[in-house]
Amino acid sequence: LIYIERSRHHLASEQLCSLPAPCYSSLPVFDSVPFSSTNYGQMNLLCAPPAACELMNQGILALVTSTGCASASALQSLTDAMHIPHLYIQRNSEGSPRTACRFNPSPGGQRYTLAARPPVRLNDVMLTLVDELRWQKFIVFYDIEYDIRGLQGFLDQTSRQGVDVALQRVDRNISKVFTNLFTTMRTEELNRYRDTLRRAILLLSPHGAHTFIQQAVETNLASKDSHWVFVNEEISDTEILELTHSALGRMTVIRQIFPLWKDSSTRCMRQNHRISSLLCDPQEGYLQNLEVSNLYLYDSVLMLANAFYRKLEDRKWHSMASLNCIRKSTKPWNGGWSMLETIQKGNITGLTGTMDFKDSGSNSHVQFEILGSSFSETFGKDIKRLATWDSVHGLNGSLKESRIENGMQGVTVKVVTLLEDPFVMVAENILGQPKRYKGFSIDVLDALAKILGFKYEIYQVADSKYGSQLPNGSWNGMIGDLINKRADLAVSAITITPERENVVDFSKRYLDYSVGILLRKPEEKINIFSLFAPFDLAVWACIAAAIPVVGVLIFLLNRLQALRSSSQNAPGQPSNGVGSGSLHSAIWIVYGAFVQQGGDGVVSSVALRIVMGSWWLFTLIVCSSYTANLAAYLTVSRMDHAIRSFQDLARQIDVDYGTVRDSAVYDYFRNKGTNPLEQDSTYAELWRTISKNNGMDYSVSSPSEGIRKIKANSFCSLFQVTAANKPK
């Protein structure tokens, strides 16, 4: 508590951390108004109004408070009722970014509360930044102490612009947040989440942001091409360096700044008073460690001191009796409005720059600086000011990333590579000349060499491996050559993995991959007897036997019908039957009916009609079944291989499978197959086969060996899709 006393007239200030007494001793009004200091400590909503009532009971002229929004709203209602000028400095909650306080309407429209700290303008700065960087998709992480309602205007504006914004709250236990991600998300979801984290805004406390970035880097969710923006009015230079050095990619920091006096002789002079050197001299370093709310607290006391000084000079001092908040009959102070007008008409230049209230009831002078990290020629991170922002002029500067100065002109770089079509291949070489290479990755290397002006010497890695960590902690392959300084650069179809990123730096990825199955295409077999495939051999035998049997039956029935007709008909009259009555004619009629071609004779007897009708029905069923089975057989014979997924591969036992030893795919299946938390048992089964005899039985040493093995034997290999989809 800071208060000024002169004949029972007090200036009171509820504060959460005190400034040293020498900082106030230079104010002129303190020569005639005694000064004393008391600290109430951390005050909550319930104890703030009683403390203010106690001061009013002693007799005060104004109240200066530095609290949260809830306490400020209660004090605003109290000071409006008692007509006591109230200078309010909003204090951050747990170091989180501020959100605007919402006050109750004042009775009669006369508000006695003045906001010494400017309104929250973080949304305006963030909108300017998003427009300047042309972000179309990003995620906002906000502290658990942050009032999400403060982002409503920002979200509305970005929604109108068609920007995709995601929100995620960060709890106090930040490590638990990342642990939950890995326990609730599958690998594909984590990859999508990692891509979302490439553009992020952090509305966190400096300590929380530092912990958050560390966890993201340790869990490999942060990438080198990411761009994160930290937004908080209060962050020190030391905290900025900690954030910058812990982040992998580009880091931008938005914070509030105050104007500095360039002239050292007048740096500590402010109008008619002198500021203590503890606060105005940068060499002292005390000012850098003060919270922004304490700087506004100092300037608020300075503002009131000047108002009281002018009141004393004009002889318009208002005496006041003590006010009792409890008694209903207590009348408000009749000099409160006059004192408020005197404060509003004044202005001072203090530690935070110019402070005035005009007619809006709040101090509108605020300025932000936007700091950005970049990489110097020595590949070390540094931080510099990119732009400033204020409510009058907006953005002053550019947020575009400056081009790194090229320091590779004339440098010869040693490059290690590994042959893999179509990325790196051996070109036609001339005897006596250095070996030349071609391919997609070589084209990229040539383009970089042309742009940056360097030369390169290329050689193949000795062990023909991409690089994996050995049990003793060392690395083999191309990664090992980079770590051991045998090569400056590795160029190949190498996969970015978390383990490799811990020991070497990768460029931006230009191809995404997934794991696929590469196997030999089934040979097309020509079978002239494929028309007989729909039926089994026994069925064809039964059909072949049924035709003569039915033919004989029809022949016998036809002969009986002929004998019966000859006994009944007159001599010379022909008998009714089927065909000519011979056996081969009957068989021919049965065969014609089977192939749906009809017969030559007329069936007149009932017995013959029953037999022929049954035969026709049998023929219809057999032909329909044959047609359906033939269509299904021809369709199945044109289908792809039966192995279409990892599950199919793990279930079958006819085809052996493996991958390239010590490759990213090999490590992928090892991590999935040995992970006790993996829910899909397929990976464990695949890993048992791949790693049999330490990978020597089924896995291969290079992609080319795997392709040769696929062509020669019944074998399939698990490759990256980018390599598996190349033409062969």
Secondary structure, DSSP 8 states (H G I E B T S, - for coil): -EEEEETTEEEEEE-SS---GGGTTT-GGGGTS-EEE----S--TTTHHHHHHHHHHH-EEEEEEEE-HHHHHHHHHHHHHHT--EEEEE--STT-----------GGG---EEESS----HHHHHHHHHHHHT-SEEEEEEETTS-GGGGHHHHHHHHHTT-EEEEEEE-S-HHHHHHHHHHH--HHHHHHHHHHTTEEEEES-HHHHHHHHHHHHHTT---TT-EEEEE-S---HHHHHHHHHH-SSEEEEEEEE----S-TTSTTEETTEE--HHHH-GGG-TGGGS-HHHHHHHHHHHHHHHHHHHHHHHT---------SS-TT----TTHHHHHHHHHH-EEEETTEEEE-TTTTB----EEEEEEEEE-TTS-EEEEEEEEEETTTEEEE--S--------TT-EEEEEE--BTTTBEE----TTS---EESHHHHHHHHHHHHHT-EEEEEE-TT-----B-TTS-B-HHHHHHHTTS-SEEESS----HHHHTTS----------EEEEE--------TTGGGTTS-HHHHHHHHHHHHHHHHHHHHHHHHHHHHHHHHS-TT-----STTS-HHHHHHHHHHHHTT---SS---SHHHHHHHHHHHHHHHHHHHHHHHHHHHHHHHHHS--S--SHHHHHH--SSEEE-BTTSHHHHHHHHHHS-TT---THHHHHHHHHTTTTTTSS-BSSHHHHHHHHHHSSEEEEEEHHHHTS--
